[in-house]
Amino acid sequence: MAKIPHRLYLTEEQMPKQWYNLRADMKEQPDPLLNPGTLQPITEPELYPIFCEALAHQELDSTERYVDIPEEVQEMYKVYRPSPLIRAYNLEKALDTPAKIYYKFEGNNTSGSHKLNSAIAQAYYAKAQGVTRLTTETGAGQWGTALSEACSYFGLDLDVFMVKVSYEQKPFRKAVMQVFDANVTPSPSMTTEIGRKILEENPGTGGSLGCAISEAVEKATTSENCRYVLGSVLNQVLLHQSIIGLESKIAMEQLGEYPDVVIGCAGGGSNLGGLIAPFMQDKLLGRANPRIVAVEPASCPSLTRGRYAYDFCDTGKVTPMARMYTLGSGFMPAPNHAGGLRYHGMSPILSKLYHDGYMEAVSVTQTDVFDAAVQFAKKETILPAPESAHAIRAAIDEALRCKESGEAKTILFGLTGTGYFDMTAYNAYLDGSMKNHIPDDAELQRGFDTLPDIPQNK
């Protein structure tokens, strides 16, 4: 039997022409978004002041299984897609495991991550509606970089609120965004009412994604012909990111393979939701039963230690409320936490699937993550983003269990992007100054205390 190639690229003709809406096959739907003023399920028109109309429709659509990818988006995708499915032969050999390890590499674009898949779509719909300016937040910087590229391509102005600790740790991320003409502001800032309030209450804060979301939403709703876009968590984002899993499944079918285990890093859920989408569909429809594993940082453990409750998606409490696994919108990740995956909640879709037992979750410490990142880089020649390295850690651990048991499992994980803008974190790991932080119960309780006191949470 011929050896499976190291890398498999689909042809342009084989690229998916539709996104897959996972909600269409869920036996029980995620609970609806709530209007924070009425506590009633939010309607599509109520989202129009925040989101473009097409995106508001995608956010609430739970019936249309496949959504056509607009031709303009397909053409932009072809600049960097299809992305390769790679067999990690060198890593397998180093681990001396009978497992077969595959990874879907999403770092072959200037943003260095999977985030461009949704950024292009969201910028396209904004342009089609006649919107001239977008606002957003970014944590580690991948989303802000991706959206700046997409806005530049479609001729849109962009304001990015970047979590302050990342803004300070990653000056070159800011520089790349500015190459594409984005205006980048460290969050919380004095440029918005919500930012000023947060700074008054927490003068030394390094910020959080919740803070940055609040500022971006305020900017969008107070600016002319402007809308807000988000890079993770939302249903519409998981829809766009399904391109990752759809390509992966087509490629694995060409190789005569199917994963026993699918592993993705989990922050807000965009990469994980996109990677697992078609495999979760098989699971929901009874066609196959792969294990689905979400891997999150021990310093921001929304799935493994959070509460399944309605919560605001932002610290300023101006967004609709979503039922999700959450640490509370007031939760502030430790400032020594490297990389992204620092959002206080998890995608409502993924939260529901996890709550109903369709997927697993594990948390890993920062130094263990970087141990895996360095091991992977030495064997596979790609320096992974810290976010991606969470999935690498779990994939290595799974492969080592296969070594102990003798099982020849097929493992698929998502390599969400590259780590070349994360050298401050790599330096901290290499010089021994990197510290692990696992929040104690009291620290988590401070976040839970910010959960909304509403009847739905009783």
C-alpha positions as a Python dict, from the first residue, in 0.01 Angstrom:
ca = {
    (1, 'M'): (0, 0, 0),
    (2, 'A'): (138, 341, -100),
    (3, 'K'): (252, 571, 178),
    (4, 'I'): (11, 851, 258),
    (5, 'P'): (166, 1186, 148),
    (6, 'H'): (291, 1431, 405),
    (7, 'R'): (66, 1708, 276),
    (8, 'L'): (-258, 1694, 85),
    (9, 'Y'): (-401, 2001, -89),
    (10, 'L'): (-743, 1995, -246),
    (11, 'T'): (-782, 2151, -588),
    (12, 'E'): (-980, 2473, -629),
    (13, 'E'): (-1257, 2269, -785),
    (14, 'Q'): (-1278, 2051, -474),
    (15, 'M'): (-1313, 2343, -235),
    (16, 'P'): (-1652, 2361, -61),
    (17, 'K'): (-1893, 2607, -221),
    (18, 'Q'): (-2119, 2618, 85),
    (19, 'W'): (-2072, 2663, 459),
    (20, 'Y'): (-2236, 2412, 694),
    (21, 'N'): (-2475, 2529, 966),
    (22, 'L'): (-2432, 2281, 1251),
    (23, 'R'): (-2748, 2397, 1426),
    (24, 'A'): (-2964, 2250, 1149),
    (25, 'D'): (-2875, 1898, 1270),
    (26, 'M'): (-2874, 1956, 1646),
    (27, 'K'): (-3148, 1760, 1819),
    (28, 'E'): (-3182, 2035, 2080),
    (29, 'Q'): (-3107, 2394, 1986),
    (30, 'P'): (-2895, 2631, 2195),
    (31, 'D'): (-3108, 2861, 2406),
    (32, 'P'): (-3192, 3187, 2226),
    (33, 'L'): (-3007, 3513, 2269),
    (34, 'L'): (-3193, 3742, 2507),
    (35, 'N'): (-3259, 4112, 2473),
    (36, 'P'): (-3100, 4249, 2794),
    (37, 'G'): (-3378, 4504, 2831),
    (38, 'T'): (-3680, 4275, 2793),
    (39, 'L'): (-3521, 3934, 2871),
    (40, 'Q'): (-3712, 3803, 2569),
    (41, 'P'): (-3556, 3613, 2277),
    (42, 'I'): (-3395, 3868, 2053),
    (43, 'T'): (-3539, 3924, 1706),
    (44, 'E'): (-3345, 3971, 1386),
    (45, 'P'): (-3433, 4343, 1346),
    (46, 'E'): (-3313, 4406, 1703),
    (47, 'L'): (-2965, 4299, 1590),
    (48, 'Y'): (-2952, 4537, 1292),
    (49, 'P'): (-2802, 4832, 1486),
    (50, 'I'): (-2507, 4610, 1578),
    (51, 'F'): (-2464, 4361, 1292),
    (52, 'C'): (-2507, 4376, 916),
    (53, 'E'): (-2847, 4240, 817),
    (54, 'A'): (-2717, 3927, 640),
    (55, 'L'): (-2501, 3844, 943),
    (56, 'A'): (-2792, 3903, 1181),
    (57, 'H'): (-2991, 3652, 976),
    (58, 'Q'): (-2709, 3397, 990),
    (59, 'E'): (-2682, 3450, 1364),
    (60, 'L'): (-3042, 3341, 1426),
    (61, 'D'): (-3085, 3087, 1146),
    (62, 'S'): (-3111, 2734, 1285),
    (63, 'T'): (-3280, 2561, 988),
    (64, 'E'): (-3077, 2618, 671),
    (65, 'R'): (-2824, 2334, 666),
    (66, 'Y'): (-2599, 2470, 391),
    (67, 'V'): (-2537, 2836, 305),
    (68, 'D'): (-2390, 2937, -30),
    (69, 'I'): (-2050, 3106, -6),
    (70, 'P'): (-2071, 3427, -213),
    (71, 'E'): (-1855, 3423, -525),
    (72, 'E'): (-1654, 3726, -407),
    (73, 'V'): (-1572, 3541, -85),
    (74, 'Q'): (-1479, 3225, -275),
    (75, 'E'): (-1240, 3426, -492),
    (76, 'M'): (-1068, 3577, -188),
    (77, 'Y'): (-1051, 3235, -24),
    (78, 'K'): (-855, 3108, -325),
    (79, 'V'): (-569, 3345, -237),
    (80, 'Y'): (-479, 3118, 56),
    (81, 'R'): (-715, 2821, 46),
    (82, 'P'): (-747, 2528, 37),
    (83, 'S'): (-521, 2488, 339),
    (84, 'P'): (-317, 2168, 370),
    (85, 'L'): (-402, 1857, 568),
    (86, 'I'): (-67, 1734, 699),
    (87, 'R'): (39, 1393, 832),
    (88, 'A'): (274, 1446, 1128),
    (89, 'Y'): (509, 1160, 1041),
    (90, 'N'): (809, 1311, 1223),
    (91, 'L'): (611, 1372, 1540),
    (92, 'E'): (466, 1020, 1527),
    (93, 'K'): (817, 878, 1499),
    (94, 'A'): (947, 1087, 1788),
    (95, 'L'): (659, 975, 2008),
    (96, 'D'): (702, 612, 1899),
    (97, 'T'): (324, 585, 1875),
    (98, 'P'): (106, 360, 1660),
    (99, 'A'): (-137, 651, 1625),
    (100, 'K'): (-170, 841, 1301),
    (101, 'I'): (-164, 1216, 1361),
    (102, 'Y'): (-307, 1465, 1112),
    (103, 'Y'): (-338, 1839, 1145),
    (104, 'K'): (-519, 2103, 941),
    (105, 'F'): (-284, 2400, 906),
    (106, 'E'): (-457, 2739, 887),
    (107, 'G'): (-151, 2965, 910),
    (108, 'N'): (-74, 3018, 541),
    (109, 'N'): (-191, 3380, 522),
    (110, 'T'): (-64, 3714, 650),
    (111, 'S'): (-285, 3704, 959),
    (112, 'G'): (-116, 3373, 1042),
    (113, 'S'): (-441, 3211, 1151),
    (114, 'H'): (-784, 3073, 1065),
    (115, 'K'): (-948, 3405, 1151),
    (116, 'L'): (-937, 3528, 791),
    (117, 'N'): (-1207, 3276, 696),
    (118, 'S'): (-1474, 3474, 880),
    (119, 'A'): (-1315, 3818, 841),
    (120, 'I'): (-1352, 3801, 463),
    (121, 'A'): (-1715, 3693, 491),
    (122, 'Q'): (-1810, 3961, 742),
    (123, 'A'): (-1634, 4239, 551),
    (124, 'Y'): (-1802, 4124, 230),
    (125, 'Y'): (-2152, 4140, 380),
    (126, 'A'): (-2077, 4484, 526),
    (127, 'K'): (-1961, 4613, 188),
    (128, 'A'): (-2264, 4461, 15),
    (129, 'Q'): (-2495, 4646, 257),
    (130, 'G'): (-2319, 4977, 196),
    (131, 'V'): (-2157, 4999, 542),
    (132, 'T'): (-1835, 5205, 532),
    (133, 'R'): (-1677, 5137, 874),
    (134, 'L'): (-1644, 4837, 1105),
    (135, 'T'): (-1537, 4804, 1468),
    (136, 'T'): (-1407, 4500, 1649),
    (137, 'E'): (-1197, 4374, 1937),
    (138, 'T'): (-893, 4150, 1932),
    (139, 'G'): (-715, 3955, 2204),
    (140, 'A'): (-392, 3799, 2087),
    (141, 'G'): (-418, 3994, 1762),
    (142, 'Q'): (-499, 3731, 1500),
    (143, 'W'): (-858, 3848, 1451),
    (144, 'G'): (-764, 4216, 1434),
    (145, 'T'): (-497, 4135, 1177),
    (146, 'A'): (-732, 3922, 969),
    (147, 'L'): (-1011, 4179, 973),
    (148, 'S'): (-770, 4459, 884),
    (149, 'E'): (-671, 4258, 574),
    (150, 'A'): (-1032, 4193, 479),
    (151, 'C'): (-1140, 4556, 533),
    (152, 'S'): (-848, 4681, 327),
    (153, 'Y'): (-946, 4445, 45),
    (154, 'F'): (-1310, 4559, 45),
    (155, 'G'): (-1231, 4928, 108),
    (156, 'L'): (-1374, 4961, 460),
    (157, 'D'): (-1244, 5169, 752),
    (158, 'L'): (-1170, 4971, 1069),
    (159, 'D'): (-1132, 5049, 1440),
    (160, 'V'): (-972, 4772, 1647),
    (161, 'F'): (-982, 4768, 2028),
    (162, 'M'): (-694, 4541, 2131),
    (163, 'V'): (-676, 4393, 2482),
    (164, 'K'): (-419, 4614, 2654),
    (165, 'V'): (-191, 4337, 2781),
    (166, 'S'): (-166, 4194, 2427),
    (167, 'Y'): (-121, 4542, 2280),
    (168, 'E'): (183, 4585, 2504),
    (169, 'Q'): (320, 4233, 2452),
    (170, 'K'): (274, 4226, 2073),
    (171, 'P'): (368, 4558, 1913),
    (172, 'F'): (426, 4394, 1577),
    (173, 'R'): (67, 4269, 1563),
    (174, 'K'): (-39, 4632, 1593),
    (175, 'A'): (206, 4726, 1319),
    (176, 'V'): (64, 4469, 1078),
    (177, 'M'): (-289, 4597, 1140),
    (178, 'Q'): (-165, 4948, 1068),
    (179, 'V'): (-8, 4830, 742),
    (180, 'F'): (-365, 4755, 636),
    (181, 'D'): (-482, 5100, 759),
    (182, 'A'): (-663, 4987, 1076),
    (183, 'N'): (-687, 5223, 1373),
    (184, 'V'): (-569, 5026, 1680),
    (185, 'T'): (-651, 5131, 2038),
    (186, 'P'): (-544, 4952, 2360),
    (187, 'S'): (-850, 4846, 2561),
    (188, 'P'): (-984, 4958, 2803),
    (189, 'S'): (-930, 5311, 2675),
    (190, 'M'): (-1037, 5666, 2744),
    (191, 'T'): (-1199, 5692, 2399),
    (192, 'T'): (-1534, 5540, 2502),
    (193, 'E'): (-1771, 5589, 2791),
    (194, 'I'): (-1751, 5222, 2884),
    (195, 'G'): (-1371, 5225, 2867),
    (196, 'R'): (-1350, 5523, 3099),
    (197, 'K'): (-1584, 5355, 3347),
    (198, 'I'): (-1383, 5032, 3347),
    (199, 'L'): (-1057, 5224, 3401),
    (200, 'E'): (-1213, 5419, 3686),
    (201, 'E'): (-1312, 5095, 3858),
    (202, 'N'): (-992, 4902, 3766),
    (203, 'P'): (-713, 5158, 3701),
    (204, 'G'): (-434, 4906, 3647),
    (205, 'T'): (-624, 4646, 3449),
    (206, 'G'): (-462, 4475, 3152),
    (207, 'G'): (-806, 4442, 2997),
    (208, 'S'): (-1004, 4150, 2866),
    (209, 'L'): (-1192, 4056, 2553),
    (210, 'G'): (-1513, 4145, 2736),
    (211, 'C'): (-1384, 4500, 2788),
    (212, 'A'): (-1273, 4533, 2426),
    (213, 'I'): (-1608, 4405, 2297),
    (214, 'S'): (-1791, 4666, 2504),
    (215, 'E'): (-1582, 4945, 2356),
    (216, 'A'): (-1617, 4817, 2000),
    (217, 'V'): (-1995, 4785, 2031),
    (218, 'E'): (-2024, 5136, 2176),
    (219, 'K'): (-1811, 5274, 1892),
    (220, 'A'): (-2025, 5096, 1633),
    (221, 'T'): (-2356, 5212, 1772),
    (222, 'T'): (-2243, 5574, 1806),
    (223, 'S'): (-2069, 5608, 1467),
    (224, 'E'): (-2228, 5684, 1132),
    (225, 'N'): (-2279, 5394, 888),
    (226, 'C'): (-2080, 5160, 1111),
    (227, 'R'): (-2132, 4804, 1232),
    (228, 'Y'): (-1964, 4572, 1481),
    (229, 'V'): (-1812, 4235, 1391),
    (230, 'L'): (-1681, 3959, 1616),
    (231, 'G'): (-1415, 3697, 1547),
    (232, 'S'): (-1540, 3410, 1760),
    (233, 'V'): (-1825, 3282, 1980),
    (234, 'L'): (-2111, 3383, 1749),
    (235, 'N'): (-2314, 3135, 1545),
    (236, 'Q'): (-2231, 3323, 1223),
    (237, 'V'): (-1857, 3286, 1290),
    (238, 'L'): (-1881, 2910, 1343),
    (239, 'L'): (-2076, 2893, 1016),
    (240, 'H'): (-1797, 3064, 821),
    (241, 'Q'): (-1525, 2860, 994),
    (242, 'S'): (-1692, 2533, 889),
    (243, 'I'): (-1476, 2563, 576),
    (244, 'I'): (-1194, 2419, 791),
    (245, 'G'): (-1376, 2098, 882),
    (246, 'L'): (-1537, 2057, 540),
    (247, 'E'): (-1200, 2070, 368),
    (248, 'S'): (-1052, 1836, 629),
    (249, 'K'): (-1322, 1576, 577),
    (250, 'I'): (-1291, 1583, 198),
    (251, 'A'): (-913, 1543, 224),
    (252, 'M'): (-936, 1257, 474),
    (253, 'E'): (-1189, 1079, 254),
    (254, 'Q'): (-943, 1101, -35),
    (255, 'L'): (-687, 930, 188),
    (256, 'G'): (-934, 664, 300),
    (257, 'E'): (-913, 798, 657),
    (258, 'Y'): (-1159, 904, 925),
    (259, 'P'): (-1060, 1046, 1265),
    (260, 'D'): (-1121, 854, 1585),
    (261, 'V'): (-1046, 1173, 1779),
    (262, 'V'): (-1087, 1538, 1670),
    (263, 'I'): (-906, 1793, 1889),
    (264, 'G'): (-926, 2170, 1883),
    (265, 'C'): (-813, 2456, 2103),
    (266, 'A'): (-1104, 2637, 2266),
    (267, 'G'): (-1127, 3006, 2352),
    (268, 'G'): (-1451, 3143, 2215),
    (269, 'G'): (-1500, 2846, 1985),
    (270, 'S'): (-1441, 2962, 1626),
    (271, 'N'): (-1162, 2722, 1527),
    (272, 'L'): (-1298, 2433, 1731),
    (273, 'G'): (-1650, 2476, 1595),
    (274, 'G'): (-1526, 2504, 1238),
    (275, 'L'): (-1296, 2202, 1258),
    (276, 'I'): (-1546, 1966, 1418),
    (277, 'A'): (-1855, 2075, 1219),
    (278, 'P'): (-1887, 1790, 962),
    (279, 'F'): (-1762, 1528, 1207),
    (280, 'M'): (-2012, 1644, 1468),
    (281, 'Q'): (-2278, 1622, 1196),
    (282, 'D'): (-2187, 1255, 1151),
    (283, 'K'): (-2213, 1208, 1525),
    (284, 'L'): (-2551, 1383, 1550),
    (285, 'L'): (-2692, 1182, 1258),
    (286, 'G'): (-2555, 850, 1384),
    (287, 'R'): (-2318, 796, 1090),
    (288, 'A'): (-2000, 784, 1303),
    (289, 'N'): (-1896, 839, 1661),
    (290, 'P'): (-1565, 1029, 1680),
    (291, 'R'): (-1449, 1168, 2013),
    (292, 'I'): (-1452, 1548, 2005),
    (293, 'V'): (-1213, 1715, 2250),
    (294, 'A'): (-1198, 2086, 2336),
    (295, 'V'): (-870, 2202, 2492),
    (296, 'E'): (-865, 2523, 2695),
    (297, 'P'): (-612, 2702, 2916),
    (298, 'A'): (-619, 2622, 3287),
    (299, 'S'): (-601, 2998, 3347),
    (300, 'C'): (-930, 3065, 3165),
    (301, 'P'): (-1131, 2739, 3203),
    (302, 'S'): (-1482, 2829, 3083),
    (303, 'L'): (-1588, 2474, 2989),
    (304, 'T'): (-1414, 2273, 3259),
    (305, 'R'): (-1487, 2507, 3552),
    (306, 'G'): (-1743, 2756, 3425),
    (307, 'R'): (-2118, 2769, 3477),
    (308, 'Y'): (-2383, 2701, 3214),
    (309, 'A'): (-2584, 3019, 3242),
    (310, 'Y'): (-2705, 3327, 3062),
    (311, 'D'): (-2437, 3592, 3061),
    (312, 'F'): (-2342, 3909, 2882),
    (313, 'C'): (-2091, 3867, 2603),
    (314, 'D'): (-1905, 4179, 2718),
    (315, 'T'): (-1782, 4336, 3040),
    (316, 'G'): (-1983, 4656, 2990),
    (317, 'K'): (-2306, 4451, 2973),
    (318, 'V'): (-2444, 4613, 2659),
    (319, 'T'): (-2462, 4308, 2431),
    (320, 'P'): (-2739, 4047, 2407),
    (321, 'M'): (-2716, 3772, 2667),
    (322, 'A'): (-2622, 3419, 2561),
    (323, 'R'): (-2658, 3093, 2749),
    (324, 'M'): (-2312, 2945, 2749),
    (325, 'Y'): (-2042, 2804, 2970),
    (326, 'T'): (-1899, 3117, 3128),
    (327, 'L'): (-1670, 3245, 3400),
    (328, 'G'): (-1874, 3565, 3424),
    (329, 'S'): (-1835, 3873, 3206),
    (330, 'G'): (-1636, 4037, 3486),
    (331, 'F'): (-1369, 3764, 3485),
    (332, 'M'): (-1020, 3897, 3411),
    (333, 'P'): (-761, 3645, 3289),
    (334, 'A'): (-423, 3651, 3461),
    (335, 'P'): (-186, 3902, 3291),
    (336, 'N'): (84, 3633, 3256),
    (337, 'H'): (-148, 3428, 3032),
    (338, 'A'): (21, 3408, 2689),
    (339, 'G'): (-165, 3403, 2361),
    (340, 'G'): (-539, 3412, 2311),
    (341, 'L'): (-809, 3178, 2444),
    (342, 'R'): (-880, 3441, 2708),
    (343, 'Y'): (-1254, 3495, 2653),
    (344, 'H'): (-1480, 3450, 2955),
    (345, 'G'): (-1740, 3238, 2774),
    (346, 'M'): (-1778, 2968, 2512),
    (347, 'S'): (-1981, 2959, 2191),
    (348, 'P'): (-2351, 2885, 2266),
    (349, 'I'): (-2345, 2608, 2004),
    (350, 'L'): (-2041, 2438, 2156),
    (351, 'S'): (-2168, 2498, 2509),
    (352, 'K'): (-2491, 2318, 2425),
    (353, 'L'): (-2312, 2026, 2259),
    (354, 'Y'): (-2079, 1994, 2558),
    (355, 'H'): (-2368, 2021, 2802),
    (356, 'D'): (-2552, 1745, 2616),
    (357, 'G'): (-2251, 1513, 2619),
    (358, 'Y'): (-2148, 1525, 2252),
    (359, 'M'): (-1797, 1651, 2325),
    (360, 'E'): (-1533, 1651, 2599),
    (361, 'A'): (-1318, 1927, 2744),
    (362, 'V'): (-979, 1936, 2913),
    (363, 'S'): (-769, 2222, 3048),
    (364, 'V'): (-390, 2243, 3029),
    (365, 'T'): (-130, 2463, 3197),
    (366, 'Q'): (77, 2716, 3010),
    (367, 'T'): (418, 2554, 3052),
    (368, 'D'): (283, 2216, 2937),
    (369, 'V'): (142, 2390, 2630),
    (370, 'F'): (478, 2541, 2542),
    (371, 'D'): (654, 2210, 2606),
    (372, 'A'): (432, 2067, 2331),
    (373, 'A'): (481, 2369, 2106),
    (374, 'V'): (859, 2340, 2112),
    (375, 'Q'): (849, 1963, 2061),
    (376, 'F'): (616, 2006, 1764),
    (377, 'A'): (824, 2286, 1610),
    (378, 'K'): (1140, 2077, 1625),
    (379, 'K'): (975, 1783, 1448),
    (380, 'E'): (728, 1947, 1209),
    (381, 'T'): (921, 2274, 1136),
    (382, 'I'): (622, 2502, 1203),
    (383, 'L'): (634, 2734, 1504),
    (384, 'P'): (277, 2708, 1636),
    (385, 'A'): (69, 2983, 1788),
    (386, 'P'): (23, 2937, 2166),
    (387, 'E'): (-350, 2882, 2101),
    (388, 'S'): (-277, 2599, 1857),
    (389, 'A'): (-30, 2446, 2098),
    (390, 'H'): (-316, 2366, 2337),
    (391, 'A'): (-449, 2124, 2074),
    (392, 'I'): (-97, 1994, 2010),
    (393, 'R'): (-59, 1919, 2382),
    (394, 'A'): (-378, 1712, 2386),
    (395, 'A'): (-290, 1537, 2059),
    (396, 'I'): (52, 1437, 2194),
    (397, 'D'): (-107, 1311, 2515),
    (398, 'E'): (-358, 1107, 2315),
    (399, 'A'): (-81, 962, 2097),
    (400, 'L'): (119, 862, 2407),
    (401, 'R'): (-189, 684, 2547),
    (402, 'C'): (-204, 495, 2217),
    (403, 'K'): (159, 395, 2269),
    (404, 'E'): (71, 252, 2610),
    (405, 'S'): (-239, 69, 2490),
    (406, 'G'): (-116, -33, 2146),
    (407, 'E'): (-422, 125, 1979),
    (408, 'A'): (-359, 269, 1633),
    (409, 'K'): (-604, 558, 1652),
    (410, 'T'): (-636, 829, 1388),
    (411, 'I'): (-605, 1174, 1546),
    (412, 'L'): (-698, 1501, 1377),
    (413, 'F'): (-621, 1837, 1537),
    (414, 'G'): (-644, 2198, 1427),
    (415, 'L'): (-321, 2394, 1388),
    (416, 'T'): (-492, 2731, 1396),
    (417, 'G'): (-190, 2942, 1309),
    (418, 'T'): (173, 3039, 1351),
    (419, 'G'): (349, 3180, 1657),
    (420, 'Y'): (589, 3428, 1499),
    (421, 'F'): (423, 3722, 1676),
    (422, 'D'): (432, 3538, 2008),
    (423, 'M'): (807, 3546, 2071),
    (424, 'T'): (770, 3730, 2403),
    (425, 'A'): (584, 3424, 2531),
    (426, 'Y'): (835, 3185, 2376),
    (427, 'N'): (1119, 3384, 2535),
    (428, 'A'): (948, 3359, 2875),
    (429, 'Y'): (919, 2983, 2832),
    (430, 'L'): (1280, 2941, 2717),
    (431, 'D'): (1433, 3155, 2992),
    (432, 'G'): (1224, 2986, 3262),
    (433, 'S'): (1028, 3294, 3364),
    (434, 'M'): (692, 3166, 3236),
    (435, 'K'): (452, 3097, 3522),
    (436, 'N'): (138, 2889, 3536),
    (437, 'H'): (-176, 3037, 3683),
    (438, 'I'): (-474, 2829, 3783),
    (439, 'P'): (-748, 3046, 3934),
    (440, 'D'): (-867, 2932, 4275),
    (441, 'D'): (-1235, 2902, 4363),
    (442, 'A'): (-1242, 3249, 4517),
    (443, 'E'): (-1106, 3406, 4198),
    (444, 'L'): (-1365, 3224, 3989),
    (445, 'Q'): (-1640, 3327, 4230),
    (446, 'R'): (-1561, 3694, 4168),
    (447, 'G'): (-1641, 3631, 3803),
    (448, 'F'): (-1954, 3429, 3881),
    (449, 'D'): (-2073, 3716, 4100),
    (450, 'T'): (-2107, 3926, 3782),
    (451, 'L'): (-2356, 3684, 3623),
    (452, 'P'): (-2692, 3853, 3560),
    (453, 'D'): (-2952, 3797, 3829),
    (454, 'I'): (-3240, 3701, 3599),
    (455, 'P'): (-3516, 3437, 3617),
    (456, 'Q'): (-3351, 3229, 3343),
    (457, 'N'): (-3050, 3173, 3570),
    (458, 'K'): (-3250, 3052, 3869),
}
